[in-house]
């Protein structure tokens, strides 16, 4: 089942190719336009900044969602925004994977993700055995580089179709984003109302450090056993 080929362009004409490139960006623009009417201007700009930060490594949903919630953005909106970004990114990669590899600077960057995906699969063979459920777990859990770009590469390596990969990315993003958002919202409700922003931030930093240490210890175990 191990493959490293590329999804074909399906013989689409120029107009269809233009739509494949532009539709994911248009969907993101439409989403931002809708939430403009749901949030105050300062929170809209904050959410927009956090969405941009999520796209650019190394920040992940486990960092972006708590910041959004602490700054007053509804937990469900923060979760939906990041899940929507993963869907849009997966859609763009599914439709434009060969094109992405030909873009200067971005192509080599994605090629490094190919190598990262290969290494990830070598260390976690259960992803190949349970490829559909495994890719959902890969997107949902806060692994290093577990966004839609790497998930698209890993899915392609596993021989999955575009629809299968996009479905896994969408399901995994919803599970991961809403799971983190619900957990953070529950913790926020446990913090006393008069504790203040900095106390809340300190609590989340301690939790984040504990989770990071736990994950690092877990990720090193296969290397120690090798």
N, C-alpha and C positions, 0 to 999 in steps of 0.2 A: 504493500500500500504506500510505501515511501516514494514520493515524487518531488521533483523540483522544477517541473515545467511551468510555463506561464499560461494564464488564461488568454485565449485568442481574442482578437478584435471583432470576431463574428462577421467580418466583411461589411461592417457598417459604413455608410457614406459620410461625407463631411458634416452634414447637418445633424445626423444621429450622434456622431462623435462629439460635436459641440454640445449637444444636449446632455450627453453622459458626463461631460466635464462640469457643466454649469448647474445642473439640477441639484446636486448636493449643496452647493453654495447658496442657491436660491432658497432651498428649504431652510437652511440656517438663517438666512435673512428674514424669511417669513416668520420663523419662530421668534426671533428677536423683535420683530415688529409687533407680534401679538403680545409678548410679555411687557412691551413698553406701556401698554394700557393696564397692566396688572400690578406694576410696581412703581413706587416713587422714583424720580429720576436718579437720585444718588444710589439707590439699590439696584436699579437697572444697570448703571455703569459698573457697579461692583460685580454683579453677576456676569456681565460681558467680560470684564477683566479676568474673572476666575475661569471662564470658559476658554479664553485665550491661554491662560496659564496651564490649563489642563491639556491643551493641545501640545504645548512645548514641554518636553521632558525637563526635569525629572518629577514634577508634581503629578500626583495621581489623585483619584477620587477620595482616597482615605485622608488626603490633606485638604483638598478643595472644598469638599462638602462640609466638614466641620467649620471652616472659616466662613462659608456662606451662612450657615445656621447661626453661628455666633453673632454675625452682623445683621441678623434680623430677616434674612430671606427664608421663606417657608421651606420646611424640610422637603416636602414633596416636589416643590419647584426646582430646588437645587438638584435633587436626584433625577428628575425628569430631564433637566437641561444636560447633564452629563451623559445620561443614557441616550438622549437624542444625538449628542455629538458623536458617540460611538457608532450609532446607526448610520449617521451621515458619512463618517469616515469609512465604515465598512462598505457602504454603497459606492463611494468614490473609488475605493481600491478594487472592488469587484468589477466595476465598469472600465477602469482606467489603469489596471495594473501594468500592462506593457508600456503605456505612456509614461507612467511615473518613473519607471526605470530608465527612461531616456532623457529625463529632465536633468540638466547640469546641477551638481551639488546634491539635489534631492535623490537622484538615482543611486549614487554611491552610498548615501545615508540609508536608503531602504535596503541596499545590498548588505549592509552591515547587520540590518535586522534579520536578513535571511540567515546569516551566520549565527546570530543570536538564537533564532528559532531552531536551527539545527542542533545547537548545543543544548537548548532547553529540552528538546525531544529526546536527545541522547540520555539526559539525566532523569527523564520522567517517561519511561516507556508506557505507563498506563494511559497516557494521552493517545498513543497510537492504537492501543487495544480497545479503548472506549472513545473512539475519535469524536463522535458527536457530543456526548455528555462531557468528555474530557475537554473539548474546546470551550464549551459553555463554562466549565469550572475555571479554565484558564483565564477567561475574560472576567468572570465574576470575582475571583479571588485576587487580592492585591499582590500578584507576583511582579517582579521587576519587568517593566516593559510589556505589560499585559494589555495594551490598548488595541484598538481596531487594526492598526497597521501590522503589528506583529501577529495578531490573531489571523489576519488575512493570509500572511505568509505561511504560518503554521498550518492553516486549513488547506492551503494549496499543496504543501508538502505531504499532507495526509491524503491527497487525492480527492478532496471534497469539491462539490460543485459550487458555483457562485451563490446559489440560493441557500445551500446548506450552510456555507460559511457566514453569510449575512444573517441567517436565522440564529445561528449560534452566538454571533456577536450581539445581536439585539436582545436575546433572552438573557445572556450572561450579563450584559450591561444593566438591564433592568433589575436582575437579582442583586448584583453587586452594589449598584447605586442606591436602590431603595433599602437594602439591608443595612448599609452603612448609615444612611440618613435616619432610618427608624431608630437605630441604636444610639446615634448622637442625640436625637431629639429626646429619647428616653433619659439619657444622662443629663441633658440640659434641664429637664423637669425635676431631676433629683437635687440639682444645685439650688441652694437658697436664693430667693428672689433678690435679696439685697447684696448678694456676693460681689457683683460688679463684673465688668468685662474681663479685667486682667486675672481675677481669680478663676473665672471660667476658662480662660485661655491656658492658665497654668495647669488646670486639671486635665484638659485635653492634651497638652504637651506631655504630661506624665503618662497618660494612656498611650499616646502615640509612641513614646520611647519604649514602653513595655512591649507593645506589639512589634516594634521594629527589632528589639533584642530577641524576642521569641522567634520571629521569622528568620533572622540571620542565623540563629542557632539551628533552626530546622533546615535551612538551605545548605548549611555546611556539613550536615550529617552524611549525605551521599558521597561527598568528597572524602570524608574521613573513612567511610566504609569501603571506598574503592581500592 
